[in-house]
Amino acid sequence: MKTLGAAIVKGIEVGKVVERLDGFYCYNLVVAQFSLALGNRLEGQASFLLGDELEEVAEEALGAAKGLANRIGELGGEVTADPALLVERSPLSEFSLPESTSEVGVILGHVYERVRMIVGEYGAFLEEVRGRDELSHRLVLKLLAEQIERASEIEAALT
């Protein structure tokens, strides 16, 4: 990632904003990879219930990554290019697939924990940039809304 020096956007270092946005970019690329890899491994009833949904999640994650990359570019930064660094630079602590690829509840529980994590990360970022970087705020607010909707759908499916 290119260093942006001491550039400031209304009291916040642009480099710190770019670093957080790049982490979200990396997260979304990991989500796309996770969704495609899990879709490839689904078995039994899970393949019928989750196959199309996982493809949709992968597409949405790639769209989110593209939007984040565009914003990072507008701020003069560069996105992480090395695939080996995607998990490390994302807010994820590790990459893992669910213990089962056939049990819908296990799969959704696994995904739900990651969605809750990114909701928290997006929320914290919004607090940091509120009133300081309106464009990044709007972008991440949109991503947050999508994840809250996804969490609600998963909660409904789990009950």
C-alpha positions in Angstrom: 0.0 0.0 0.0 1.3 3.5 -0.9 2.1 5.7 2.0 0.1 8.9 2.0 2.2 10.9 4.4 0.5 13.4 6.7 -2.5 14.1 4.5 -5.5 15.0 6.6 -9.2 14.9 5.9 -11.0 17.1 8.5 -8.9 16.0 11.4 -8.2 12.4 10.4 -5.2 11.0 8.6 -6.0 9.9 5.1 -3.5 7.1 5.5 -5.5 5.6 8.4 -8.7 5.9 6.4 -7.1 4.1 3.4 -5.7 1.4 5.7 -9.1 0.7 7.2 -10.8 0.8 3.7 -8.1 -1.6 2.4 -8.9 -3.9 5.3 -12.5 -3.9 4.2 -11.5 -4.4 0.6 -9.4 -7.4 1.6 -12.3 -8.8 3.7 -14.7 -8.6 0.8 -12.3 -10.4 -1.5 -11.9 -13.1 1.2 -15.7 -13.3 1.4 -15.9 -13.8 -2.3 -13.3 -16.6 -2.2 -15.0 -18.2 0.8 -18.4 -18.2 -0.9 -17.0 -19.7 -4.1 -15.0 -22.3 -2.2 -17.8 -23.3 0.1 -20.3 -23.4 -2.8 -17.9 -25.9 -4.4 -17.9 -28.1 -1.3 -21.6 -28.1 -0.4 -23.2 -31.4 0.1 -26.8 -32.7 0.4 -29.6 -30.4 1.3 -27.1 -27.5 1.8 -26.3 -27.6 -1.9 -29.9 -27.0 -2.8 -30.6 -24.4 -0.1 -27.4 -22.4 -0.2 -25.8 -22.8 -3.6 -27.4 -19.8 -5.4 -27.2 -17.7 -2.2 -23.4 -18.2 -2.0 -23.0 -17.2 -5.6 -25.0 -14.0 -4.9 -22.8 -13.3 -1.8 -19.7 -13.7 -3.9 -21.0 -11.2 -6.5 -22.0 -8.7 -3.8 -18.6 -9.0 -2.1 -16.8 -8.4 -5.4 -19.0 -5.3 -6.0 -18.2 -4.0 -2.5 -14.5 -4.6 -3.1 -14.7 -2.6 -6.3 -16.4 0.3 -4.6 -13.8 0.3 -1.8 -11.0 0.1 -4.3 -12.4 3.1 -6.1 -12.6 5.1 -2.9 -9.1 4.1 -1.9 -7.9 5.4 -5.3 -9.7 8.7 -4.9 -7.8 9.1 -1.6 -4.5 8.5 -3.4 -4.0 5.0 -1.9 -3.5 1.6 -3.4 -5.3 -1.7 -2.6 -3.6 -4.8 -1.4 -2.4 -6.7 -4.5 -0.8 -9.7 -2.9 -3.5 -12.5 -2.4 -1.4 -14.0 0.4 -2.0 -10.9 2.5 -5.8 -10.6 2.1 -6.7 -12.4 5.4 -3.9 -10.7 7.3 -5.0 -7.2 6.2 -8.7 -7.9 6.7 -10.4 -7.7 10.0 -10.6 -11.5 10.1 -8.4 -13.3 12.6 -8.2 -16.3 10.3 -9.7 -18.0 7.2 -11.8 -21.0 7.9 -14.6 -23.0 6.4 -17.4 -24.4 8.5 -16.9 -27.8 10.1 -19.7 -29.2 8.0 -20.5 -28.6 4.3 -23.8 -30.4 4.5 -25.5 -29.1 7.6 -27.2 -25.8 6.9 -27.3 -24.7 10.5 -23.6 -25.2 11.0 -22.8 -23.3 7.8 -25.1 -20.4 8.6 -23.8 -20.2 12.2 -20.3 -20.0 10.8 -21.2 -17.2 8.4 -23.3 -15.4 11.0 -20.3 -14.9 13.3 -18.3 -13.3 10.5 -21.2 -11.1 9.5 -21.5 -9.9 13.1 -17.8 -9.2 13.2 -17.8 -7.0 10.0 -20.9 -5.2 11.2 -18.9 -4.2 14.3 -15.9 -3.2 12.3 -18.0 -1.1 9.8 -19.8 0.5 12.8 -16.5 1.5 14.5 -15.1 2.9 11.2 -18.3 5.0 10.7 -17.8 6.5 14.2 -14.2 7.4 13.3 -15.0 9.2 10.0 -18.4 10.7 10.8 -18.2 14.4 9.9 -14.7 14.0 8.6 -14.9 11.9 5.4 -18.4 12.0 4.1 -17.7 9.9 1.0 -16.1 7.0 2.9 -18.8 7.3 5.5 -21.6 6.9 2.9 -19.8 4.0 1.2 -19.3 2.0 4.4 -22.8 2.9 5.7 -24.2 1.3 2.5 -22.0 -1.8 3.1 -23.1 -1.9 6.8 -26.8 -1.8 5.8 -26.2 -4.8 3.5 -24.5 -6.8 6.2 -27.3 -6.0 8.8 -29.8 -7.2 6.3 -27.8 -10.4 5.7 -27.5 -10.9 9.5 -31.3 -10.6 9.8 -31.9 -13.1 7.1 -29.5 -15.6 8.7 -31.1 -15.1 12.1 -34.5 -15.8 10.6 -33.2 -18.9 8.9 -31.6 -20.2 12.1 -34.9 -19.8 14.1 
